[in-house]
């Protein structure tokens, strides 16, 4: 398995879901985006919920948690085509010898349900934290944004998926970008949602960036290929451009959370701009 700094890295598949292709690609016409990723009969495109596990240095760190059981038994499980038949969060962690009690840190890029839903689980007495011994790291600006949601994002911020973290005393509110844990930095972007944190894992030889919803799939690199979900789409365009320039210059490797086929890719300049090349699994980092 690949290693960066003190950590062994694992891709944690937590299942699949589907979102409307038009919403995922904004102003891009369907005849264009559907050539890259085929929608189903309800116009939904298949998306992964791929988390990142860092194990080593007396820490077991999980980046994002997928949707978990948030919609189990509700109409939204069908609306969002949530499918755990191939993988679940706890099952995939178990495949790598990690139990929920072993996780020391959970870094949440943001609090939309498909990124933080697995942070809690439903019980007969209500939602409770999934990782009882973990510190959950969330940007303070984003926490304040999510707990007083705007009308556009209200349906994506579900209190049951994150409120128990605070009531259980496991919440660490992070103030801005920079070092977070050994060999782990975060950087803020604000186009998709306020103070989303992308996660960099690095050593002297390799930097891997968990790009979350700055670049949800490998198809979202072109400037105008942005999501209708973004609260500040013009800022997303600027942030993507700045990030891709720096990432290509620095030879960073990118980890894609939602791409249904590609976990990791490198960047290269082509006559069409900066594109993803050498698409592969994390095991072949």
C-alpha positions as CSV (number, residue, x, y, z in Angstrom):
1,X,0.0,0.0,0.0
2,X,1.2,3.6,-0.6
3,X,2.8,5.6,2.1
4,X,3.2,9.3,2.7
5,X,5.0,10.5,5.7
6,X,4.1,8.3,8.7
7,X,0.9,7.1,7.1
8,X,-0.2,4.1,5.1
9,X,-3.0,5.3,2.8
10,X,-6.2,3.4,1.9
11,X,-9.2,4.4,-0.3
12,X,-12.4,3.7,1.6
13,X,-15.3,3.1,-0.7
14,X,-18.6,3.8,1.2
15,X,-21.1,3.1,-1.5
16,X,-22.6,4.9,-4.5
17,X,-25.3,7.5,-5.0
18,X,-26.7,9.5,-7.9
19,X,-27.3,13.2,-8.5
20,X,-29.0,14.9,-11.4
21,X,-26.5,15.4,-14.2
22,X,-27.7,18.8,-15.1
23,X,-27.2,19.9,-11.5
24,X,-23.7,18.4,-11.4
25,X,-22.6,20.2,-14.6
26,X,-24.5,23.4,-14.4
27,X,-24.6,25.3,-17.7
28,X,-22.9,22.6,-19.7
29,X,-25.4,21.1,-22.2
30,X,-26.4,17.5,-21.7
31,X,-25.1,16.4,-25.1
32,X,-21.7,17.4,-23.9
33,X,-21.6,16.1,-20.3
34,X,-23.4,12.8,-21.2
35,X,-20.6,11.9,-23.5
36,X,-18.3,11.7,-20.5
37,X,-20.7,10.1,-17.9
38,X,-24.0,8.5,-18.8
39,X,-27.1,9.3,-16.9
40,X,-29.8,6.9,-15.9
41,X,-33.5,7.1,-16.9
42,X,-34.0,9.8,-14.2
43,X,-31.1,11.8,-15.4
44,X,-28.9,10.9,-12.4
45,X,-25.2,10.2,-12.9
46,X,-23.4,7.6,-10.8
47,X,-21.1,9.0,-8.1
48,X,-18.7,7.4,-5.7
49,X,-18.5,8.3,-2.0
50,X,-14.7,7.6,-1.6
51,X,-13.1,8.5,1.6
52,X,-9.4,8.5,2.6
53,X,-7.9,6.6,5.5
54,X,-4.5,7.5,6.9
55,X,-3.1,5.0,9.3
56,X,0.2,5.4,11.2
57,X,2.1,7.6,13.6
58,X,-0.3,6.6,16.5
59,X,-3.2,8.1,14.5
60,X,-6.0,6.6,12.4
61,X,-7.4,9.5,10.4
62,X,-10.5,9.4,8.2
63,X,-11.2,12.2,5.6
64,X,-15.0,12.5,5.0
65,X,-17.5,9.7,5.8
66,X,-19.9,9.4,2.9
67,X,-23.7,9.5,3.5
68,X,-23.9,6.6,6.0
69,X,-27.4,5.6,7.0
70,X,-28.8,9.1,6.7
71,X,-31.6,8.2,4.3
72,X,-32.2,4.6,5.2
73,X,-35.9,3.8,5.1
74,X,-36.8,7.1,3.6
75,X,-37.8,8.2,0.1
76,X,-34.5,10.0,-0.3
77,X,-32.7,6.7,-0.5
78,X,-34.4,6.2,-3.8
79,X,-34.3,9.9,-4.9
80,X,-30.5,9.9,-4.5
81,X,-30.1,6.3,-5.6
82,X,-28.1,5.5,-2.5
83,X,-26.6,2.0,-2.9
84,X,-24.6,0.3,-0.3
85,X,-24.7,-3.2,-1.9
86,X,-21.0,-3.0,-2.9
87,X,-19.6,-1.1,0.1
88,X,-20.3,0.5,3.4
89,X,-18.2,2.8,5.5
90,X,-17.8,0.5,8.5
91,X,-17.4,-2.6,6.2
92,X,-14.6,-0.9,4.2
93,X,-12.8,0.2,7.3
94,X,-13.1,-3.3,8.6
95,X,-11.4,-4.6,5.5
96,X,-8.3,-2.7,6.6
97,X,-8.6,-3.9,10.2
98,X,-10.0,-0.6,11.5
99,X,-13.0,-0.6,13.9
100,X,-15.0,2.6,14.6
101,X,-13.4,2.9,18.1
102,X,-9.9,2.9,16.5
103,X,-10.4,6.1,14.5
104,X,-8.6,9.0,16.3
105,X,-9.4,11.9,13.9
106,X,-12.1,12.6,11.3
107,X,-11.5,15.5,8.9
108,X,-14.7,16.7,7.4
109,X,-14.2,18.8,4.2
110,X,-17.7,20.2,4.7
111,X,-21.0,19.2,6.2
112,X,-23.2,18.4,3.1
113,X,-24.8,15.0,3.8
114,X,-22.8,13.1,1.2
115,X,-19.6,14.1,3.0
116,X,-20.5,13.9,6.7
117,X,-23.5,11.6,6.9
118,X,-21.4,8.6,8.1
119,X,-20.1,10.7,11.0
120,X,-23.2,9.7,12.9
121,X,-25.5,6.7,12.9
122,X,-29.2,6.2,13.7
123,X,-30.1,4.3,16.9
124,X,-33.4,3.7,18.6
125,X,-32.8,6.7,20.8
126,X,-31.7,9.0,18.0
127,X,-28.4,9.8,16.2
128,X,-25.1,9.2,17.9
129,X,-21.5,9.5,16.7
130,X,-20.1,6.7,14.7
131,X,-16.5,7.1,16.0
132,X,-16.6,7.4,19.8
133,X,-12.9,8.1,20.3
134,X,-12.4,10.5,17.4
135,X,-11.9,14.3,17.3
136,X,-13.9,15.7,14.4
137,X,-12.1,18.6,12.6
138,X,-14.5,21.1,11.0
139,X,-13.7,24.7,9.9
140,X,-15.3,27.1,12.3
141,X,-16.6,29.4,9.5
142,X,-18.2,26.4,7.8
143,X,-19.8,25.1,11.1
144,X,-21.4,28.5,11.6
145,X,-22.5,28.5,8.0
146,X,-24.0,25.0,8.2
147,X,-25.8,25.5,11.5
148,X,-27.6,28.6,10.2
149,X,-28.1,27.4,6.6
150,X,-29.2,29.5,3.7
151,X,-32.2,28.5,1.6
152,X,-30.1,27.0,-1.2
153,X,-28.1,24.6,1.0
154,X,-30.7,23.9,3.7
155,X,-31.5,20.5,2.2
156,X,-27.9,19.5,2.2
157,X,-27.1,20.4,5.8
158,X,-28.9,17.8,8.0
159,X,-28.4,18.4,11.7
160,X,-28.6,14.8,12.6
161,X,-25.5,14.1,10.7
162,X,-23.3,16.6,12.6
163,X,-25.1,18.0,15.8
164,X,-24.1,14.9,17.9
165,X,-20.5,15.7,17.3
166,X,-20.8,18.9,19.2
167,X,-23.1,17.6,21.9
168,X,-20.7,14.7,22.5
169,X,-17.8,17.0,23.0
170,X,-15.9,15.7,20.0
171,X,-15.9,18.8,17.8
172,X,-12.7,20.7,17.0
173,X,-13.4,24.0,15.2
174,X,-10.5,24.8,13.0
175,X,-9.6,28.5,12.4
176,X,-8.5,28.7,8.7
177,X,-6.0,26.9,6.6
178,X,-2.5,25.5,7.4
179,X,-1.1,22.6,9.4
180,X,-3.8,20.5,11.1
181,X,-2.1,17.2,11.9
182,X,1.4,15.8,11.3
183,X,2.0,15.8,7.5
184,X,-1.6,17.0,7.0
185,X,-2.4,20.5,5.9
186,X,-5.8,22.0,4.9
187,X,-6.6,24.9,2.5
188,X,-9.9,26.7,2.2
189,X,-12.1,27.3,-0.8
190,X,-15.4,29.1,-0.8
191,X,-17.1,28.6,-4.2
192,X,-19.0,25.4,-3.5
193,X,-19.8,26.3,0.1
194,X,-18.3,28.6,2.7
195,X,-15.0,27.5,4.0
196,X,-14.7,24.0,2.5
197,X,-11.4,22.5,3.5
198,X,-9.4,20.5,1.0
199,X,-6.8,18.2,2.6
200,X,-3.2,17.8,1.7
201,X,-1.1,14.8,2.8
202,X,2.6,15.3,2.1
203,X,6.2,14.4,2.7
204,X,9.4,15.4,1.0
205,X,8.6,13.3,-2.1
206,X,4.8,13.2,-2.5
207,X,1.8,15.4,-2.0
208,X,-1.7,14.0,-2.4
209,X,-4.7,16.4,-2.3
210,X,-8.2,15.3,-1.4
211,X,-10.0,17.8,-3.5
212,X,-13.6,17.0,-2.3
213,X,-16.1,19.2,-4.1
214,X,-13.6,21.7,-5.5
215,X,-13.2,19.0,-8.2
216,X,-15.9,16.4,-7.6
217,X,-14.9,14.3,-10.6
218,X,-12.2,14.2,-13.3
219,X,-14.8,15.8,-15.6
220,X,-14.9,19.0,-13.6
221,X,-11.6,20.5,-14.6
222,X,-12.7,22.8,-17.4
223,X,-13.5,26.3,-16.1
224,X,-17.2,26.3,-16.9
225,X,-17.9,22.8,-15.8
226,X,-19.1,23.7,-12.4
227,X,-22.0,22.4,-10.3
228,X,-25.3,24.2,-10.0
229,X,-25.0,23.4,-6.3
230,X,-22.1,25.9,-5.9
231,X,-23.1,28.9,-3.9
232,X,-20.5,31.1,-5.7
233,X,-19.9,29.6,-9.1
234,X,-17.7,32.4,-10.4
235,X,-15.5,32.0,-7.3
236,X,-15.3,28.2,-8.0
237,X,-14.0,29.0,-11.5
238,X,-11.2,31.2,-10.0
239,X,-10.4,28.7,-7.3
240,X,-10.2,25.8,-9.7
241,X,-7.9,27.7,-12.0
242,X,-5.6,28.9,-9.2
243,X,-5.5,25.4,-7.7
244,X,-4.9,23.5,-10.9
245,X,-2.0,25.9,-11.9
246,X,-0.3,25.3,-8.5
247,X,-1.0,21.6,-8.4
248,X,0.4,21.0,-11.9
249,X,3.5,23.1,-11.2
250,X,4.1,21.3,-8.0
251,X,3.3,17.8,-9.3
252,X,0.6,17.2,-6.8
253,X,-1.5,14.0,-7.1
254,X,-5.2,14.5,-6.8
255,X,-7.7,12.2,-4.9
256,X,-11.2,12.3,-6.3
257,X,-14.1,11.7,-3.9
258,X,-17.0,11.4,-6.3
259,X,-15.6,10.1,-9.6
260,X,-17.2,6.7,-10.2
261,X,-14.1,5.3,-11.9
262,X,-11.0,7.2,-10.9
263,X,-9.5,7.6,-7.4
264,X,-6.2,9.2,-8.2
265,X,-4.8,11.2,-11.1
266,X,-1.8,13.4,-12.1
267,X,-2.1,16.7,-14.0
268,X,-0.5,17.7,-17.3
269,X,-0.8,20.7,-19.6
270,X,-2.3,20.0,-23.0
271,X,-3.6,22.1,-25.9
272,X,-7.0,21.9,-24.1
273,X,-5.6,23.2,-20.8
274,X,-4.7,21.3,-17.6
275,X,-6.1,17.8,-17.7
276,X,-6.0,14.6,-15.6
277,X,-3.6,12.0,-16.8
278,X,-2.5,8.6,-15.5
279,X,-5.8,7.8,-13.9
280,X,-5.6,5.0,-11.5
281,X,-6.4,3.5,-8.1
282,X,-4.8,4.7,-4.9
283,X,-2.9,1.4,-4.6
284,X,-1.0,2.5,-7.7
285,X,0.0,5.9,-6.3
